[in-house]
Amino acid sequence: MNSSINSPGRAGLLLLLTGQMLPLIDTSITNVALDSITQSLGAGTTQLELIVALYGVAFAVCLAMGSKLGDNYGRRRLFMWGVAIFGLASLLCGMADSINGLLAARTLQGAGAALIVPQILATLHVTLKGTAHARAISLYGGIGGIAFIVGQMGGGWLVSADIAGLGWRNAFFINVPVCLLVLALSRRYVPETRHETHSRIDWQGTVSLALVLCCLLFPMALGPELHWPWTLQLLLIAVLPLLAWMRINALRKEQRGAHPLLPPRLLNLTSIRFGLAIALLFFSGWSAFMFCMALTMQAGLGMAPWQSGNSFVALGVAYFISALFAPRLIARLSMGRILLTGLTVQIVGLLALSATFYALGTKTTTLALVPSTALIGYGQALIVNSFYRIGMRDISAHDAGAASAILSTLQQATLGLGPAILGSLFLTLVHRSGGDYSRALIAFLLVEVVMMLVLGSIALKLRHRLAVRSCVV
């Protein structure tokens, strides 16, 4: 845009990216604080899974709704509402005196994050053009690495410093002043944009998705600990009829010319289905990896929170560098080749990490983790960059918004379910190994390697469809 009124400018861009970092940093901080939360609130391992998982599930369920609300009522307005809710939820997390209170506040945090994130990319797309747009999108893609570093190091320091004797609570309280600052400046520096016509929110689809995810989340998280009572088994069985009900309602909406949350005609496209495969195999593995590594570092190796946080710095730096240079690779190589390269690098990193724990066991140090975690981070960024570009390949301009919402929902849902499903597997391995976290982590990492190999084999089968170079910056 030529007019400074319609462009966010540097200050507006900084505020939007700060808003984007809030949910990302909070995920990292929470992982670092898990062991301290256990000691403070007496949380069990299942409850630790839920602390991470409920946030991701609430994020996924409310994401499409947040996008539609922003289109209808103003993206800046919804961005500010999201920041306000996120800040309030962070305050409630820090004040929680029971694990149930913390779980409720974490769910509210996920809902707030779902209002924040869709407005950022939409605002950048609408208000920026040309070189400014390309730079902003590159920053948007690379900010995950920065947020990861800040969350791990800053969160570890906050928990270990135990300022005012608040311990892990400071990891949540720190969000409050940041949210207040963003709220104070957003009205002045972030431009207001909205869609020209109102679109209806698919409340039925939103409720259906919430029920499906909850019927997956709670049985997988609670089942191993409670020895699979019939109530949890029924919840798990209920997933299939709920999915069928969701699909039938979506088909009916499509026939009436309405816009369902997950349009069946888009779900039938190969690109979207492959995006689903990436979400199920990669993003669930990614969130579970961070959860299991955090437990291993603190509960298994006895590291302090700041040491645990520093163990992931190399991963975050490598992720940021990879994301920063990804657009240059995308301009030269096909998306299929970039995805396969990312998978290969990550698999090598996972195997190297397994070898490190096999050789050093409980004597594993932060420095010893640098080579393998750097490889993992570099590969992860290439895979993430491939996700949306591959998923959107068969999508027309008219369906771009709906397809993007589908992919974002799939991403956040699998990020939320990963710690519950694969985290339960890891904790079972810990129990069977007599509490040896290193051995359990090695087995978990090998499971993740198999998942990446499966994803790679799917990519190879579709290599002809992915051979065309991307024209997306």
N, C-alpha and C positions, 0 to 999 in steps of 0.2 A: 504494500500500500504506500502511496506517496504521502498521504496525510499522516502527520505525527499523531493526530487524534485517533486514527484507526489502527495505529501500530503500537505494540506494547513497549517498544524502545528497550534499551538495556535494562532499565530498572524493572519494567514489567516482565521482561524475559527472566530476569533473576528471581523475581517473586514466583513466577510460574514454575520454574525449575526447583526452587526451594519447596514449593508445595508438592512437587513430584517426589522429592527426596524424603519427605516426611514418612510416607508409608514404607518406603524401601529401607530407610535407616531403622525404622521400628522393628522390622523383621529381624535384622541382624542383631540389634540390641537385645531383643527378647531371647534369642539363642544363647547369647553370652550370659544372660541373667538366669538361665534355667536352674542351675545348681543352687544359686542363692535363694531363689524362690522356693525350691524344695526344702531347704533348711528353715526358712522363715515361716512358711505357711503349712509345712508338712505335706506338700503335694506329692502324690505318687507318680510313677512313670506314665500312667495312662492320662492323668490330669495334665502332665507336661505336654503330651501329644495334643490334647485339646486346646491348650493355651495357644499353640501355633496353628492348629487346624481350624478352629472356630473363626479366627480372624480371616483366614483365606476363604472359607466357605461363605461368610457374610459378604466379603469383598466380591466374590463371584456372583452371588445371587443378586446383589444390588447394582452391579456394574451397568448392565443395559438400561436399567431404570434411571440411573444417574445420568447416562448419556442423553436419554430422551427428555428428562427434566431440564437439562442444560439447554437442549435445542429449543424447548418450548418457553422457558421462563428466563433465559439469559445465562450464559456460561459463567460470566464473572460472579453472578449472584449465587449460582450453585457451587462454584469453586469456594466462595467465602463461607457458605453454609457447611460445606464439607470440612473445611479447615476448622470452623468453630466446633463442629461435632467431634472431630478428631482430637482437638485440644481438650474438650470436656471429658472425652473418654480416657485420654491419657492421664488427666487429673484423677479420675475415678480409679484407674489402674493403680496409680501410685498410692492412693488412699485405701485400697482394698485390704480388709483385715481377714478375709477368708478366700479360699480358692474359688468358691462359687461366685463371689463378688468379682474376682479378677477375671473369671471366664465370661461373665456378663459384660464387663467393661471392654474386654477384648473383642467381643462380638460387635459392640457399638463402634469400636475403632475401625473394624473392617467395613462397616456401613459408611462411616465417614470417609474412609479412603476411596470407596466406590463412587462417592460424589465428587471427589477431588480430581482423580486421574483422567476421566473422559474429557473434562473441560480443557485440560492443558493442551493435548494434541489437537483438538478441534480448534482452539483459539489460535494456535500457531499456524494451522493450515489456512484459516480464514483471513488472518491479518498480515501474514508475511508472504512475500513472493521472491522468486529468483534466488540470488546468493544468500540473502538474509534467511530465507526459508530453509535452504540446504544446510546452513550452519546451525540453525536452531534445531533441526531434526537430528543432526549429528550429535549435538549436545544432549538432546533428549535420549538418544540411544546409548550414549556413553555414560550418562549420569548414574546408571546402576552400579558401575564399578566404583565411582566416587562415594556413593551412598553406602556401598558395602564396606569400604575402608573406614569411613567415618563411623558407621554403626558398630563395627567390630572393635576398633581401637577406642573410640569415644565411649562406647557402652562398657567395655572392659575396664577402662579407667574409672568411670563413674561408679561402677559397682564396687571395685576394689578400694577406691578412695573413701568410700563410706562417709560421704559428707553429711554432717549433722546426724550421723548414726542411721541414715535412711537406707543405706545399702542399695539393693536392686530397685527400690522405688525411685531413686534419682534418674534411672534410665527412662522412666516414663515422665517424671516431672519436667525433664529438660525440654520436652515437646511443647509445654504450655507457653513459655515466653516466645518461642519461635512462632507458634500459631498466632499469638497476639500481635507480633510484629507484622506478620503477613497480612492479617486482617486490617491492621491500622493503615497499611500502605496500598493495599490492592485496589480500593475504590479510586484512588488517584492515578495509579500507573497501569493497571490492567484494563484494557478496553472491554466494553460490553458487546457481546455478539449473541445472536440467536437465529434460529431457523425462521424462514418467512412464514411457514405454515405449521400449525400444531400437529403433532402426531400422537396417537393414543398409546398409552403404556399397556403392555400385555400383562395385566395383573395375574390372570389365570396361569399364564406360562411362568411367571416369576414364582408364584406359590408352588407350582408343580416342581420347578427346579429345586426350590428350597427343600421340599419333601424328599425328592430323590437323593440329594446330597446328604441330608440328615440321616436317611435310611442306610446310606453307605458309611457315613462317618462314625456314628455312634456304635454300631455293631463291630466295626473293624477296630475301633479304639478300645472299647470296653470288653469285647468278647473274650480275648485271651485271659484277662484278669478275672472275669466273672465266670469263666468256664462255660461260656456260650449257653445261657439260659434260653428257654423257648421264646421269650419276648424278643430278644435280640435276633434270634433266628427268623422270627416272623418279619421283623423290620427289614432284614436283608432280602427275604423272599419278596417283600412288597415292592422292591425296586423295579422288577419287571412289569407288573401291572401299572405302576405309576408312569413308567416310561411310555407304555402303550397308550395310556390316557393322555399323556402330554402330547404324543404324536397325533392322536386323533383330533384333539382340540386345535392343534396347529394346522392340520390339513383343512379343517372346517374354516378356520380364520382365513387361510389362503384362498379358499374357494369364494369367500365373501369379499375378497379384495382387501382384507385387513393385513396387518403386519405382525405376525407372531414373534415371540422372543427368539425362537430357533426355527427359522423357516425350513420346512422339509425339502423344498426344491433346491435350496443351497446346500443342505446337508448331503444331498445325493451327488454333489460335484466331487470329482476326484481330488481336487486341490484342498477342499475343506476336510474331506475324510483323511487325507494325509496330514493335514494340520492337527486333526484329532489324534492321530497316531503319535505325532511329535509331542503333543500335550501329555498324553497318557504315559509315554515311555520316558520322555526327557524331563518335563517339568515336575512330575511327581517324584522322579528320582533325584532331581536337583534339590527340592525342598527337604526330602528325607535325608539326603546326604548332609545338608547343613545341620539338621537336627541331630543326627547320629554322631557327626563329628564333634558337635558342641558337648554332647553327653560324654563322649570318649575323652575329650580333652580335660574336662573338669571332674566328672565322677570316676573315670577310669584312670587317668594319668595324674590326677590331683593338682592340675594347674589352677592358678588363680584366674579370675575372670579376665584380667588385663593380659595375662599370658595366653589364654585361650583366644582372645580377640586378636592379638598380634600374630597368631598362627595362620590367620587367613588374609593377612595383608598382601602377600605375594599373589594370591588368587585374585584379589580385588584390583591390584595394579595391572596384572596381565589381562584381566577382563576389560579394563578401561582402555588399554592400549589396543587390544584387538578390536573393540567396538569403534574406536576412533579411526582405525585404518580399514575397517570393513567396507565402507563405500568405494574405496579404490579397488578392492578385490571384486566387488559386485560389478563394477564397470568393465572388468576384464574377463571374469569367469562366469560360468553358468551357476545357477543357484544349487543345482544338484551336486556339483563339484565342491562348492563352498560348504554345503551341509556335510558331505562325506569327509571333507578335510577336518571340519570341526569335530565330527564323531571320532575320527581316527586320533586326533590330538588328545581328546578327552579320554579315550580308552587307554592310550599310552600313559596318561597321567594317573588314571585310576589304578592301573597295574603297578606303576611305580610307587604309588602311595601304599598299595597292599604290600609290596616288597619292603618298603620302609618300616612298616609296622611289624612285618614278619621278622626282620633282622633286629630291630631295636626293642620291640614290645613296649613295656612300661617305661623304658628309658628314652623313648622318642622325644625329641626336643623341637622347639619352634623352628630353629634353623634347619633341621633335618627335613622338615616338611616343605621347604621353599621350592625345590625343583618340581616335585610332583604337583603341588597345588597351583603353581604357576601354569603348568601345562593344562590342568583342568580348567582354570579360569579362562585361558586363551581359547580353548576349544568351546567352552560354554558360550562365549560371546558370538562366535561364528554361527552356532546353532540357533541362538536367539534371533540374530539378524536374519536368518533364513526363514524363521517360522512365519512371520507375517507376509513376507514376499512370496513364499511358496503357497501359503494358504489363500492369498488373494489373486493368484495367477489366472484362474478361470472366471473371475468376478467382473461383471460389467460395472461401469461407472454408476449406474442407477442403484446397484445393490452393494456399493462399497461400504456404506455405513452399517448395513445389517450384517454383512460378512465380517467386518472388523469387530463388531459387537460379539458375534459368535466366537471368534478366535480369542478375544480378550476374556470372555466368560470361560471358555475351555481352559485357557492358561491359568486363570486364578483358581478355578475349581480344582484342577489337578495339583496346583501348588498347595492348596489347602488339604487335600486328601492324602498327599504323599506322606507326611509325618504320621498320620493315623494308620495307614495301611502298611507301608514299608517300615515305619518306625516300630510298629508292633512286631514285625518280623525280626528286626534288630534286637529288640528287648527279649524276645524268645531265645534268640541266639546267645545273648548275654547270660540268660538263666541256664541254658543248657551247657554253657562253657564254664559254669561255676563262678560267674562274675568277672570273667576275663574279657574286658571290653576290647582289647586289642585283637584277640582272636575273633570275636564276634564282628568287629568292624571289617576285618579281612574278608570274612564270608559275605558280609553285606556288600562290600565293594565288588566282589566277584559277581553277585547277583545283578548289580548295576551294570557291570560290563556286559553281561548277557543281554540286558535290556537295550543297551546301545547297539549291540550287534544285531538284534532283531530290527531295530529302527534302521540300521544301515542296510540290511537285506531288503527291507521295503523300499528304501530309496533307490537301491540298485535296480529293482524291478520296474521302478517308475523313472529310470534315468533318461529315457527318451523324451518324456513329458517335461523333465526338468532341465533339459539340455540347452534350452533357449536362454540367452543372457537376459538378466533383469534390466529394465530401463528405469526402475524406480531409484531415486537418489536416497 
